[in-house]
Amino acid sequence: IFQQDAYHKGCTVYWRSDQFQYDPRRQHQRFLPMLDAGIQPLQVLLDQSHKRGMAFVAGFRMNDNHGRAHFPDRAEFVDSHPEWWLPDTREPGPNRDLYAGRILDYTFDWVREFVLEVAQELVNRFDVDGIELTFREPAYFPFPEGRQRAHLMTDLVRRLCGLLDERSQEGRRLTLGARVFSTIDECLDKGLDVPTWISEGLIDCLSPENTMYSDFNAGYAEFGALTQNSRCMLYPGLH
């Protein structure tokens, strides 16, 4: 399986859309000549994967706080709607700056609907084999409301699962994966109800991991206890 991120911070990555803003980061501006010529880099990556017998999965960074001080790297709608940002005063202590990148609060219906609409266009336009939801940032709901609002994220995961099921064909099922934190409690605290995703059959694969560094003592067994009697595959992540 080859996975390439195709969405982050409200932007399309490696592909251009008439409906959504293309990635403004400097390195991705280098693809503009290809895009202007009608060549989507995502399609090139997809074709080369399939040519080699590899499945191609499009990654969705559900929040991303990279590079906030160095260059504009968010969609204009993120900057223009501060009411949808997670407040940077809810979590005390040294991690407060993790909220400072204008990352989105999934409490709002519009935020969840936006991600679903990007996914709809992507699977309609590209012959991807699935989508992976990357939960690499420490917040999706205001601290400490994650567990109380987890049903909102689960509803989005359920709708994305339904979207991929609709696009699946006989003999070829589009998969939905999730990259999450390395303990179940940590996931639940952030509003990611992984046990429900597995028990309801909403995800096909799960990759628990530490966000930035490999934890070789991570308690993957607790995830294994959830997945062993399900169709969800467990792929521990390494960094």
C-alpha positions as a printed Julia matrix, in Angstrom:
239×3 Matrix{Float64}:
   0.0     0.0     0.0
   1.25    3.48   -0.84
  -0.32    6.41    0.98
   0.06   10.04   -0.06
  -1.55   12.93    1.79
  -4.07   14.6    -0.48
  -5.7    17.08    1.94
  -4.54   19.3     4.79
  -5.6    22.6     6.39
  -8.52   23.04    4.03
  -6.34   22.59    0.92
  -6.03   19.97   -1.75
  -2.51   18.53   -2.03
  -1.05   17.08   -5.26
  -4.3    17.83   -7.1
  -6.23   20.93   -8.03
  -9.95   21.52   -7.78
 -12.34   24.22   -8.97
 -14.14   24.01   -5.63
 -11.28   23.87   -3.1
  -8.07   25.85   -2.65
  -4.81   24.29   -3.8
  -1.93   23.94   -1.33
  -0.13   27.37   -1.06
   3.11   25.98    0.4
   6.23   26.89   -1.59
   7.23   23.35   -2.44
   3.79   22.62   -3.89
   3.9    25.67   -6.13
   6.48   23.72   -8.13
   3.66   21.53   -9.43
   1.84   24.48  -11.02
   3.36   23.93  -14.5
   2.14   20.33  -14.41
  -1.29   21.37  -13.19
  -1.54   24.11  -15.81
  -0.75   21.46  -18.43
  -3.65   19.36  -17.19
  -1.51   16.8   -15.32
  -2.54   16.04  -11.75
   0.48   14.88   -9.69
  -1.88   12.73   -7.6
  -2.9    10.85  -10.75
   0.77   10.24  -11.59
   1.41    8.82   -8.12
  -1.73    6.7    -8.37
  -0.86    5.35  -11.84
   2.69    4.5   -10.84
   1.43    2.68   -7.73
  -1.07    0.62   -9.72
   1.56   -0.11  -12.37
   3.6    -1.78   -9.61
   0.69   -3.73   -8.14
   0.36   -1.41   -5.14
  -2.86   -0.06   -3.68
  -3.01    3.75   -3.54
  -4.61    5.4    -0.52
  -5.25    9.15   -0.22
  -4.38   10.62    3.17
  -6.46   13.27    4.92
  -4.7    15.23    7.68
  -7.67   15.96    9.88
  -5.75   18.79   11.58
  -2.22   19.98   10.95
  -0.19   22.52   12.89
   2.99   22.42   10.79
   4.93   25.51    9.82
   2.59   28.09   11.29
   5.34   30.71   11.75
   7.2    30.28    8.48
   4.84   30.66    5.53
   1.11   30.76    4.74
   0.01   27.16    4.58
  -3.72   27.2     5.26
  -6.74   27.67    3.07
  -8.2    31.15    3.07
 -11.42   29.89    4.63
  -9.47   28.7     7.69
  -7.94   32.14    8.16
 -11.24   33.91    7.52
 -13.3    31.95   10.07
 -11.67   32.33   13.5
 -14.92   31.17   15.1
 -14.05   27.66   13.83
 -10.55   27.61   15.33
  -9.79   25.73   18.5
  -9.15   28.31   21.23
  -5.53   28.35   22.38
  -6.44   29.03   25.99
  -8.31   25.81   26.84
  -5.33   23.6    27.65
  -2.99   24.87   30.38
   0.75   24.39   30.49
   3.48   24.04   27.87
   1.22   22.52   25.19
  -0.85   25.64   24.7
   1.12   26.57   21.6
  -0.09   23.38   19.91
  -3.41   25.15   19.44
  -1.86   28.28   17.95
  -1.86   27.12   14.34
  -5.52   27.89   13.73
  -6.5    24.25   13.71
 -10.18   23.48   13.31
 -12.81   22.55   15.87
 -14.81   19.54   14.65
 -17.68   20.56   16.9
 -18.93   22.65   13.99
 -21.1    20.94   11.39
 -19.56   23.02    8.61
 -16.03   21.81    9.39
 -17.08   18.17    9.21
 -19.14   18.78    6.08
 -16.18   20.42    4.37
 -13.94   17.38    4.89
 -16.69   15.12    3.56
 -17.1    17.29    0.45
 -13.37   17.15   -0.31
 -13.46   13.37    0.05
 -16.48   13.16   -2.25
 -14.75   15.08   -5.03
 -11.52   13.12   -4.63
 -13.11    9.67   -4.92
 -15.28   10.84   -7.81
 -12.29   12.1    -9.79
  -9.53    9.64   -8.91
  -9.44    5.86   -8.9
  -8.05    5.65   -5.37
  -8.21    2.41   -3.41
  -9.19    4.13   -0.19
  -8.71    6.99    2.25
  -6.69    7.17    5.46
  -7.65    9.68    8.14
  -4.49   11.01    9.81
  -5.08   12.24   13.34
  -1.58   13.57   14.0
  -2.45   16.68   16.03
  -3.35   16.7    19.73
  -6.75   18.37   19.41
  -9.99   18.16   17.4
 -12.37   19.47   20.06
 -11.91   22.06   22.82
 -10.07   20.69   25.85
 -11.36   18.8    27.84
 -14.53   18.09   25.84
 -13.16   15.35   23.57
 -15.0    12.37   25.09
 -18.29   14.26   25.28
 -18.08   15.28   21.62
 -16.59   12.09   20.19
 -19.96   11.15   18.65
 -19.54   14.07   16.24
 -16.28   12.68   14.85
 -17.77    9.2    14.76
 -20.65   10.54   12.66
 -18.12   11.94   10.17
 -16.24    8.61   10.07
 -19.57    6.84    9.53
 -20.43    9.12    6.6
 -16.99    8.68    5.04
 -17.4     4.91    5.37
 -20.75    5.16    3.6
 -19.22    7.29    0.84
 -16.54    4.69    0.14
 -19.07    1.86    0.27
 -21.14    3.67   -2.36
 -18.11    4.02   -4.63
 -17.0     0.41   -4.16
 -17.56   -2.06   -6.96
 -18.05   -5.81   -7.03
 -14.7    -7.41   -6.29
 -13.08   -4.12   -5.29
 -13.9    -2.41   -2.02
 -12.57    1.05   -1.2
 -11.07    1.02    2.28
 -11.1     3.52    5.13
  -8.15    3.64    7.51
  -7.22    5.77   10.51
  -3.86    6.78   11.97
  -4.36    7.53   15.65
  -2.55    7.96   18.96
  -0.81    5.11   20.72
  -3.28    4.44   23.54
  -7.05    4.07   23.51
  -7.49    6.5    26.41
  -5.49    9.13   24.57
  -7.67    8.68   21.5
 -10.88    8.93   23.53
  -9.66   12.06   25.33
  -9.23   13.7    21.93
 -12.66   12.68   20.69
 -11.58    9.67   18.65
 -13.85    6.77   19.64
 -11.71    4.05   18.08
 -13.55    1.18   19.84
 -16.84    2.25   18.23
 -15.2     2.69   14.82
 -14.0    -0.91   15.02
 -17.13   -2.47   16.54
 -19.39   -0.83   13.95
 -17.1    -1.87   11.1
 -16.48    1.73   10.05
 -12.72    1.36    9.43
 -10.76   -1.34    7.63
  -7.33   -0.65    9.12
  -5.94    1.12   12.15
  -2.43    2.46   12.73
  -1.77    3.56   16.31
   1.48    5.47   16.7
   3.27    8.25   18.49
   2.94   11.43   16.44
   6.64   12.2    16.02
   8.76    9.41   17.54
   8.5     5.61   17.65
   7.45    4.24   21.03
   8.66    0.65   21.09
   6.87    0.05   24.39
   3.47    1.22   23.14
   0.56   -0.86   24.37
  -0.57   -2.16   21.0
  -2.12   -5.22   22.66
  -5.13   -3.18   23.75
  -5.82   -2.31   20.12
  -5.27   -5.94   19.14
  -7.96   -7.0    21.6
 -10.4    -4.78   19.69
  -9.37   -5.77   16.17
  -8.77   -9.52   16.51
 -12.45  -10.43   16.15
 -13.22   -7.78   13.54
 -12.42   -7.17    9.89
 -10.24   -4.2    10.87
  -6.51   -4.82   10.33
  -4.0    -3.5    12.87
  -0.84   -1.9    11.44
   1.25   -0.27   14.22
   3.02    2.83   12.91
   6.71    3.67   13.21
   8.34    7.11   13.0
